[in-house]
Amino acid sequence: MNMIKFIKSAAVAALLSAAVVAPGYSQTVDTSAVVAACAPVDASEDACLAAIASFNASLAGLSAAEADAALGELAGALAAASLEEGSNSAVIAAGLTAIAADVTDPEQAAQIIQIAAAVETDADIPVFAVPGGTPASPN
């Protein structure tokens, strides 16, 4: 993994961990089916969105904060998958956008949209988006 991918990965993790804190939330979230539907180079947007809808259905009965935390974990898994060689950035970005629409916390939704835009354009996530973030040394 090159240094830029590592820094981008660390920024995604920091951004999402700040966005998805939900006190008392401890359920393990299985994101593998969604990642498998959204990440491969030959993934289709329809299959990705169907997998996200199924994931959302599995959240029935959770509080809004717990569901947002689970959706944040899912967004993090998709963002991490976007860093892999051969991933389908356009489908992953569409999936992240759909996840953001399902989140009840407007700040978290905005952060996920920002990540979706960065994934789609293969851009770095701005340092200002990461709470407490500092620019990397140019060395």
NUPA-131735 format. One record per residue (C-alpha): residue number from 0; residue in one letter; x, y, z. Coordinates in steps of 0.001 Angstrom, whole numbers, always signed. Example, Ala and Ser with C-alpha at 12.3 -4.5 7.8 and 13.67 -1.06 7.14 Angstrom:
2
site nr = 0 rest = A c1 = +12300 c2 = -4500 c3 = +7800
site nr = 1 rest = S c1 = +13670 c2 = -1060 c3 = +7140
# end
This chain:
139
site nr = 0 rest = M c1 = +0 c2 = +0 c3 = +0
site nr = 1 rest = N c1 = +1487 c2 = +3311 c3 = -942
site nr = 2 rest = M c1 = +1688 c2 = +6221 c3 = +1485
site nr = 3 rest = I c1 = -1146 c2 = +8214 c3 = -116
site nr = 4 rest = K c1 = -3533 c2 = +5258 c3 = +141
site nr = 5 rest = F c1 = -2485 c2 = +4769 c3 = +3782
site nr = 6 rest = I c1 = -3059 c2 = +8427 c3 = +4641
site nr = 7 rest = K c1 = -6386 c2 = +8404 c3 = +2798
site nr = 8 rest = S c1 = -7405 c2 = +5248 c3 = +4673
site nr = 9 rest = A c1 = -6451 c2 = +6794 c3 = +8009
site nr = 10 rest = A c1 = -8427 c2 = +9928 c3 = +7174
site nr = 11 rest = V c1 = -11516 c2 = +7871 c3 = +6287
site nr = 12 rest = A c1 = -11250 c2 = +5930 c3 = +9534
site nr = 13 rest = A c1 = -10831 c2 = +9076 c3 = +11626
site nr = 14 rest = L c1 = -13682 c2 = +10857 c3 = +9894
site nr = 15 rest = L c1 = -16108 c2 = +7995 c3 = +10303
site nr = 16 rest = S c1 = -15130 c2 = +7183 c3 = +13863
site nr = 17 rest = A c1 = -15897 c2 = +10775 c3 = +14813
site nr = 18 rest = A c1 = -19185 c2 = +10649 c3 = +12941
site nr = 19 rest = V c1 = -20621 c2 = +7426 c3 = +14279
site nr = 20 rest = V c1 = -20147 c2 = +7510 c3 = +18017
site nr = 21 rest = A c1 = -23300 c2 = +6164 c3 = +19642
site nr = 22 rest = P c1 = -23154 c2 = +5594 c3 = +23390
site nr = 23 rest = G c1 = -24104 c2 = +2076 c3 = +24359
site nr = 24 rest = Y c1 = -23969 c2 = +730 c3 = +20819
site nr = 25 rest = S c1 = -22150 c2 = -2584 c3 = +20796
site nr = 26 rest = Q c1 = -23826 c2 = -4707 c3 = +18136
site nr = 27 rest = T c1 = -21429 c2 = -6319 c3 = +15667
site nr = 28 rest = V c1 = -22279 c2 = -5240 c3 = +12148
site nr = 29 rest = D c1 = -21724 c2 = -7607 c3 = +9229
site nr = 30 rest = T c1 = -20970 c2 = -5439 c3 = +6231
site nr = 31 rest = S c1 = -19554 c2 = -8207 c3 = +4038
site nr = 32 rest = A c1 = -22647 c2 = -8729 c3 = +1841
site nr = 33 rest = V c1 = -22852 c2 = -5032 c3 = +1003
site nr = 34 rest = V c1 = -19133 c2 = -4752 c3 = +325
site nr = 35 rest = A c1 = -19320 c2 = -7846 c3 = -1900
site nr = 36 rest = A c1 = -22228 c2 = -6310 c3 = -3840
site nr = 37 rest = C c1 = -20744 c2 = -2817 c3 = -4178
site nr = 38 rest = A c1 = -16969 c2 = -3033 c3 = -4357
site nr = 39 rest = P c1 = -15926 c2 = -5354 c3 = -7219
site nr = 40 rest = V c1 = -14983 c2 = -3767 c3 = -10516
site nr = 41 rest = D c1 = -17986 c2 = -5480 c3 = -12153
site nr = 42 rest = A c1 = -20469 c2 = -4478 c3 = -9414
site nr = 43 rest = S c1 = -23778 c2 = -3000 c3 = -10504
site nr = 44 rest = E c1 = -25415 c2 = -55 c3 = -8819
site nr = 45 rest = D c1 = -28751 c2 = -1915 c3 = -8641
site nr = 46 rest = A c1 = -27193 c2 = -4871 c3 = -6799
site nr = 47 rest = C c1 = -25341 c2 = -2515 c3 = -4468
site nr = 48 rest = L c1 = -28466 c2 = -535 c3 = -3605
site nr = 49 rest = A c1 = -30444 c2 = -3756 c3 = -3063
site nr = 50 rest = A c1 = -27775 c2 = -4987 c3 = -632
site nr = 51 rest = I c1 = -27929 c2 = -1669 c3 = +1234
site nr = 52 rest = A c1 = -31729 c2 = -1904 c3 = +1419
site nr = 53 rest = S c1 = -31387 c2 = -5398 c3 = +2878
site nr = 54 rest = F c1 = -28816 c2 = -4119 c3 = +5389
site nr = 55 rest = N c1 = -31210 c2 = -1323 c3 = +6374
site nr = 56 rest = A c1 = -34006 c2 = -3842 c3 = +6899
site nr = 57 rest = S c1 = -31759 c2 = -5695 c3 = +9341
site nr = 58 rest = L c1 = -31575 c2 = -2545 c3 = +11477
site nr = 59 rest = A c1 = -35292 c2 = -2615 c3 = +12315
site nr = 60 rest = G c1 = -35827 c2 = -2212 c3 = +16023
site nr = 61 rest = L c1 = -32640 c2 = -258 c3 = +16682
site nr = 62 rest = S c1 = -32734 c2 = +3269 c3 = +18011
site nr = 63 rest = A c1 = -31886 c2 = +6044 c3 = +15548
site nr = 64 rest = A c1 = -28437 c2 = +6443 c3 = +17155
site nr = 65 rest = E c1 = -27753 c2 = +2708 c3 = +16929
site nr = 66 rest = A c1 = -28914 c2 = +2557 c3 = +13310
site nr = 67 rest = D c1 = -26757 c2 = +5590 c3 = +12473
site nr = 68 rest = A c1 = -23767 c2 = +3883 c3 = +14108
site nr = 69 rest = A c1 = -24356 c2 = +734 c3 = +12060
site nr = 70 rest = L c1 = -24739 c2 = +2783 c3 = +8884
site nr = 71 rest = G c1 = -21520 c2 = +4609 c3 = +9767
site nr = 72 rest = E c1 = -19734 c2 = +1277 c3 = +10083
site nr = 73 rest = L c1 = -21132 c2 = +273 c3 = +6706
site nr = 74 rest = A c1 = -19971 c2 = +3552 c3 = +5170
site nr = 75 rest = G c1 = -16524 c2 = +2960 c3 = +6664
site nr = 76 rest = A c1 = -16370 c2 = -542 c3 = +5202
site nr = 77 rest = L c1 = -17312 c2 = +755 c3 = +1753
site nr = 78 rest = A c1 = -14840 c2 = +3635 c3 = +2001
site nr = 79 rest = A c1 = -12103 c2 = +1177 c3 = +2958
site nr = 80 rest = A c1 = -13088 c2 = -1084 c3 = +49
site nr = 81 rest = S c1 = -12713 c2 = +1872 c3 = -2307
site nr = 82 rest = L c1 = -9002 c2 = +1945 c3 = -1477
site nr = 83 rest = E c1 = -8465 c2 = -1558 c3 = -2838
site nr = 84 rest = E c1 = -7117 c2 = -2083 c3 = -6359
site nr = 85 rest = G c1 = -9894 c2 = -2945 c3 = -8794
site nr = 86 rest = S c1 = -12728 c2 = -1499 c3 = -6724
site nr = 87 rest = N c1 = -15655 c2 = +183 c3 = -8457
site nr = 88 rest = S c1 = -15502 c2 = +3772 c3 = -7217
site nr = 89 rest = A c1 = -18678 c2 = +4876 c3 = -9002
site nr = 90 rest = V c1 = -20812 c2 = +2116 c3 = -7483
site nr = 91 rest = I c1 = -19243 c2 = +2556 c3 = -4048
site nr = 92 rest = A c1 = -19936 c2 = +6314 c3 = -4222
site nr = 93 rest = A c1 = -23573 c2 = +5603 c3 = -5170
site nr = 94 rest = G c1 = -23800 c2 = +3239 c3 = -2208
site nr = 95 rest = L c1 = -22330 c2 = +5817 c3 = +160
site nr = 96 rest = T c1 = -24819 c2 = +8392 c3 = -1118
site nr = 97 rest = A c1 = -27676 c2 = +5968 c3 = -432
site nr = 98 rest = I c1 = -26344 c2 = +5313 c3 = +3073
site nr = 99 rest = A c1 = -26141 c2 = +9048 c3 = +3751
site nr = 100 rest = A c1 = -29811 c2 = +9366 c3 = +2794
site nr = 101 rest = D c1 = -30702 c2 = +6777 c3 = +5444
site nr = 102 rest = V c1 = -28733 c2 = +8398 c3 = +8284
site nr = 103 rest = T c1 = -30797 c2 = +10535 c3 = +10661
site nr = 104 rest = D c1 = -27907 c2 = +12693 c3 = +11914
site nr = 105 rest = P c1 = -27454 c2 = +15531 c3 = +9376
site nr = 106 rest = E c1 = -23790 c2 = +16063 c3 = +10282
site nr = 107 rest = Q c1 = -22974 c2 = +12377 c3 = +9815
site nr = 108 rest = A c1 = -24911 c2 = +12309 c3 = +6535
site nr = 109 rest = A c1 = -22963 c2 = +15325 c3 = +5263
site nr = 110 rest = Q c1 = -19673 c2 = +13648 c3 = +6167
site nr = 111 rest = I c1 = -20666 c2 = +10468 c3 = +4326
site nr = 112 rest = I c1 = -21650 c2 = +12545 c3 = +1269
site nr = 113 rest = Q c1 = -18234 c2 = +14201 c3 = +1426
site nr = 114 rest = I c1 = -16578 c2 = +10782 c3 = +1501
site nr = 115 rest = A c1 = -18762 c2 = +9636 c3 = -1429
site nr = 116 rest = A c1 = -17601 c2 = +12611 c3 = -3478
site nr = 117 rest = A c1 = -13966 c2 = +11885 c3 = -2636
site nr = 118 rest = V c1 = -14378 c2 = +8205 c3 = -3547
site nr = 119 rest = E c1 = -16087 c2 = +9010 c3 = -6833
site nr = 120 rest = T c1 = -13378 c2 = +11443 c3 = -7917
site nr = 121 rest = D c1 = -10516 c2 = +9505 c3 = -6280
site nr = 122 rest = A c1 = -9694 c2 = +12658 c3 = -4330
site nr = 123 rest = D c1 = -8155 c2 = +12913 c3 = -905
site nr = 124 rest = I c1 = -10506 c2 = +13678 c3 = +1929
site nr = 125 rest = P c1 = -9887 c2 = +17280 c3 = +3029
site nr = 126 rest = V c1 = -8038 c2 = +17624 c3 = +6320
site nr = 127 rest = F c1 = -10681 c2 = +20058 c3 = +7601
site nr = 128 rest = A c1 = -13211 c2 = +17221 c3 = +7458
site nr = 129 rest = V c1 = -11305 c2 = +15191 c3 = +10034
site nr = 130 rest = P c1 = -11808 c2 = +16529 c3 = +13562
site nr = 131 rest = G c1 = -8425 c2 = +17490 c3 = +14929
site nr = 132 rest = G c1 = -6782 c2 = +16700 c3 = +11609
site nr = 133 rest = T c1 = -3444 c2 = +18207 c3 = +10774
site nr = 134 rest = P c1 = -1824 c2 = +18324 c3 = +7338
site nr = 135 rest = A c1 = +746 c2 = +15669 c3 = +6607
site nr = 136 rest = S c1 = +4380 c2 = +16690 c3 = +6589
site nr = 137 rest = P c1 = +5661 c2 = +17411 c3 = +3075
site nr = 138 rest = N c1 = +8766 c2 = +15333 c3 = +3895
# end
